[in-house]
Amino acid sequence: MAFAMLIPAVVDIADQNEDWRIFVGSSFLVGMVAALVAVATRGERPVFTQKLGFLLVTTVWIVATVIGSLPLYFSSVNVTYAGAFFESMSGLTTTGSTVISGLDALPRGILMWRSLLQWLGGIGIIGMVLLILPSLSAGGLALFHMESSDKSDKVLPRVNQLTGGLIAAYVTLTLLCFIVYTSLGMSFFDAMNHAMTTLSTAGYSTHDASMGYFDDNRILLAATVFMILAALPFVVYVRAFLPRRFQLWRDPQIIVFLVICLVLSFSIAVTRRIINDTPFGEALISSTFNLVSIITTTGYASEDYTLWSNAAIGIFFLASFLGGCAGSTAGGIKANRLVILFLVVRASFRRLIRPHAIVRLKYGNDEISAQTIQTVTIFFFLFFGSLLMGTVFLTIFGLDLITAFSGTLTALANVGPGFGQVIGPAGNFATLPDSALWLLSGAMLLGRLELVTVLILLFPSVWVD
């Protein structure tokens, strides 16, 4: 992160903006502290335990958020520290909610830093979800491991290969998105920023009007395609280069995710054609873009979709819960959990009809273990419990019920925009009190780290040997 701060510093120097001093100073401070810690702990190799794993993941994300907030707080942007921390947390968790308005007049260095936070958060999320959480039995994602032709117990080479493949896929897709955006008329700077925030399914834009600023259906179509690609399991792209390993449809969550996107987008387009008399082709493009943006938890908007119709609002509200695929940069409940929950419910109904029947639960070709079912069940309980608790606390802080509920939902699901006049797609979180921003920052961390990873640290028994 210290190195990354030098990139917006160069942009500010080119623009003759004094904020470059803030980025260079923050980079020097962070780099110096990191170097001192590295030297002080050189040669030490602590025993890795699950307790350390939970603590490490949560602590790294909080420390990274504090680091990311420094340039935002000390720069020319007028925000409180609660606002700067919220903006940094929203970036690194790829949520996309913002307390900053007037983006078109903002220094380009700050715009670049916001996009970099989201891009770095995106690759961090992929690594955490695929490499760390399964070993902690926290994410319920053991089904999405990387297959290896090496049948020995040499774990390190396999992990190194997977990590390199994930980074290569992430960088390659970002570059492709950048090239497509520039070819469609975006400036070099806009294309670079939007490519980073598209592939991280994060949604920060360089303009207040978001993607609506460009007023080009071709850009909306391109963004839709890359948002979908970013919401698929990144292991798919690694497997694509391995012989006899590329089977896109083997993972049921991919089919479910794509079908949901198709059905909901078409439904919104039909309602707009009937209710608003919008030409179907235009309605389908904008409806698909905005729906995919919400369901992949990217958070871009081409217009205020809450003005379309009550039917459209209802569909967007449903999409806010769903999310993309496990093993991607998308947030939300995720398609794999929806599939598993459906299979569990269907099996329960079958047992009611035939009490003595033996019902086997299979996810694709793999049998679903009791631990996976337990993990998914716990996630749903914690997700909706946290949603209710967050809503109650935000109403205590003075927010109306719609803002409180949608604000908590968008934070837990890492979606970005909420609903209502205050934090809807046409607004932002700038008017919320600092107490609400702190709570929502915590909710974003909870949602991004799969809830259990953070909440387990609150149990005293965890700290008792």
Residue pairs with C-beta under 8 A, 6 or more apart in sequence:
1 30
1 64
1 67
1 68
1 120
2 26
2 27
2 28
2 30
2 31
2 34
2 67
3 27
3 31
4 116
4 120
5 23
5 24
5 26
5 27
5 30
5 71
5 113
6 23
6 24
6 27
7 112
7 116
8 19
8 20
8 23
8 71
8 108
8 109
8 110
8 112
8 113
8 116
9 20
9 23
9 24
9 27
9 109
10 20
11 108
11 109
11 112
12 18
12 19
12 20
12 23
12 107
12 108
12 109
13 20
15 107
15 108
15 109
17 76
17 107
17 108
17 109
18 76
19 71
19 75
19 76
19 107
19 109
19 110
20 109
22 70
22 71
22 74
22 75
23 71
23 109
23 113
25 74
26 67
26 70
26 71
26 74
29 70
30 67
30 70
46 52
50 136
50 137
51 462
51 463
53 132
53 135
53 136
54 136
54 138
54 453
54 456
54 457
54 462
55 457
57 128
57 132
57 133
57 136
57 449
57 453
58 445
58 449
58 453
58 454
58 457
61 92
61 93
61 445
61 448
61 449
62 445
64 92
64 124
65 85
65 88
65 89
65 92
65 441
65 445
66 85
66 88
67 88
68 88
68 91
68 92
68 113
68 117
69 81
69 84
69 85
69 87
69 88
70 84
71 110
71 113
72 79
72 83
72 84
72 87
72 88
72 110
72 113
73 79
73 81
73 84
75 107
75 109
75 110
76 107
76 110
77 100
77 106
77 107
77 110
79 87
79 99
79 100
80 434
82 434
82 437
82 438
82 441
83 99
83 100
83 430
83 434
83 437
85 437
85 438
85 441
86 97
86 99
86 429
86 437
86 438
86 440
86 441
87 98
87 99
87 100
87 114
88 117
89 95
89 441
89 444
89 445
90 96
90 97
90 98
90 416
90 441
90 444
91 114
91 117
91 118
91 121
91 202
91 204
92 117
92 118
92 120
92 121
92 124
93 121
93 125
93 331
93 414
93 444
93 445
93 447
93 448
94 118
94 121
94 122
94 125
94 200
94 201
94 202
94 203
94 297
94 329
94 331
94 414
94 448
95 202
95 297
95 299
95 331
95 410
95 411
95 414
95 415
95 416
95 444
95 447
95 448
96 118
96 197
96 202
96 203
96 204
96 297
96 298
96 299
96 414
96 415
96 416
96 417
97 299
97 410
97 411
97 416
97 417
97 418
97 423
97 428
97 429
97 440
97 444
98 114
98 204
98 428
98 429
98 430
99 428
99 429
99 430
99 432
99 437
100 106
100 114
100 428
100 430
101 208
101 428
101 430
102 208
103 111
103 205
103 206
103 207
103 208
104 206
104 207
104 208
108 189
111 193
111 206
112 189
112 192
112 193
114 204
115 192
115 193
115 194
115 196
115 197
115 204
115 206
116 196
118 196
118 197
118 200
118 202
118 203
118 204
119 174
119 196
119 197
119 199
119 200
119 202
121 200
121 202
122 170
122 199
122 200
122 201
122 202
122 230
122 329
123 166
123 167
123 170
123 200
125 329
125 448
126 166
126 170
126 234
126 327
126 328
126 329
127 163
127 166
128 449
129 139
129 141
129 326
129 327
129 450
130 141
130 144
130 145
130 146
130 162
130 166
130 234
130 235
130 327
131 159
131 162
131 163
133 139
133 141
133 450
133 453
134 141
134 142
134 144
134 145
136 453
137 371
137 375
138 375
138 450
138 452
138 453
138 456
139 326
139 375
139 450
139 452
139 453
140 336
140 337
140 340
140 372
140 375
140 376
140 379
140 450
141 326
141 327
141 336
142 372
143 336
143 363
143 364
143 366
143 372
144 233
144 235
144 251
144 326
144 327
144 336
146 158
146 161
146 162
146 165
146 235
146 238
146 239
147 239
147 245
148 158
148 161
150 157
150 158
162 235
162 238
165 237
165 238
165 241
166 234
166 235
166 238
169 234
169 237
169 238
170 199
170 234
173 199
173 226
173 229
173 230
173 237
174 195
174 196
174 199
175 195
176 226
177 194
177 195
177 198
177 199
177 222
177 226
178 191
178 192
178 195
180 222
180 226
181 190
181 191
181 194
181 195
181 219
181 222
182 188
182 191
184 216
184 218
184 219
184 222
185 214
185 216
185 219
186 194
186 214
186 219
189 206
190 206
190 207
193 204
193 205
193 206
194 205
194 206
194 211
194 223
195 226
196 202
197 203
197 204
197 205
197 298
198 223
198 226
198 227
198 230
198 298
198 300
199 226
199 229
199 230
199 329
200 230
200 329
201 227
201 230
201 231
201 296
201 297
201 298
201 324
201 328
201 329
201 330
201 331
202 298
202 299
202 329
202 416
203 210
203 293
203 298
203 299
203 300
203 416
205 211
205 213
205 300
207 213
210 300
210 301
210 302
210 425
211 219
211 220
211 223
211 289
211 300
211 301
211 302
212 301
212 302
212 303
217 282
217 285
217 286
220 285
220 286
220 289
220 302
221 285
221 289
223 289
223 293
223 300
224 288
224 289
224 292
224 293
227 292
227 293
227 296
227 298
227 300
228 258
228 261
228 292
228 296
230 296
230 298
230 324
230 328
230 329
230 330
231 257
231 295
231 296
231 324
231 325
231 328
231 329
231 330
232 254
232 257
232 324
232 325
232 328
233 251
233 253
233 254
233 325
233 326
233 327
233 328
234 327
234 328
234 329
235 327
236 246
236 248
236 251
236 254
239 245
239 246
239 247
240 246
248 254
249 255
250 364
250 365
251 325
251 364
252 336
252 339
252 363
252 364
253 325
253 326
253 334
253 335
253 336
253 338
253 339
254 325
254 335
256 335
256 338
256 339
257 324
257 325
257 335
260 295
260 322
260 335
261 288
261 291
261 292
261 295
264 291
264 295
264 315
264 318
264 319
265 284
265 287
265 288
265 291
265 292
266 284
267 315
268 283
268 287
268 290
268 291
268 308
268 311
268 312
268 315
268 316
269 280
269 283
269 284
269 287
269 288
270 280
271 308
271 309
271 311
271 312
271 315
272 278
272 283
272 287
272 308
272 309
272 312
273 279
273 280
273 283
275 308
275 309
275 311
276 283
276 308
276 309
286 302
286 303
287 312
289 300
289 302
290 300
290 301
290 302
290 303
290 305
290 316
291 315
291 316
291 319
292 298
293 299
293 300
293 301
294 316
294 319
294 320
294 415
294 417
295 319
295 322
295 323
295 324
295 332
296 323
296 324
296 330
297 323
297 324
297 330
297 331
297 332
297 413
297 414
297 415
297 416
298 330
298 416
299 415
299 416
299 417
301 417
301 425
301 426
303 425
304 424
304 425
304 426
305 312
305 313
305 316
305 425
306 312
306 313
306 316
306 419
306 420
306 424
306 425
306 426
313 419
316 419
317 419
320 332
320 406
320 409
320 410
320 413
320 415
321 332
321 333
321 409
321 413
322 332
322 333
322 334
322 335
322 338
323 330
323 331
323 332
323 333
323 334
323 335
323 413
324 330
324 331
324 332
324 334
324 335
325 334
325 335
325 336
326 334
326 335
326 336
326 337
331 413
331 414
331 415
331 447
331 448
332 413
332 414
332 415
333 379
333 380
333 383
333 413
336 363
337 376
337 379
337 380
339 363
340 361
340 363
340 368
340 372
340 373
340 376
341 376
341 380
343 361
343 362
343 363
343 368
344 361
344 373
344 376
344 377
347 359
347 361
350 357
350 359
351 357
351 359
360 367
361 367
361 368
361 373
362 368
375 452
378 452
379 450
379 451
379 452
382 451
382 452
382 455
383 412
383 447
383 451
386 408
386 412
386 443
386 446
386 451
387 405
387 408
387 409
387 412
390 404
390 407
390 408
390 411
390 412
390 439
390 440
390 443
391 401
391 404
391 405
391 408
392 404
393 439
394 403
394 404
394 407
394 408
394 436
394 439
394 440
395 401
395 404
397 433
397 435
397 436
397 439
398 433
398 436
399 407
399 422
399 432
399 436
400 420
400 422
402 419
402 420
403 418
403 420
403 422
403 423
406 418
406 419
406 420
406 423
407 418
407 423
407 429
407 432
407 436
407 440
408 440
408 443
409 415
409 418
410 416
410 417
410 418
410 423
411 440
411 441
411 443
411 444
411 447
412 443
412 444
412 446
412 447
413 447
414 444
414 447
414 448
417 423
417 424
417 425
418 424
420 427
421 427
422 431
422 432
423 429
423 432
429 437
429 440
432 440
445 454
446 454
446 455
456 462
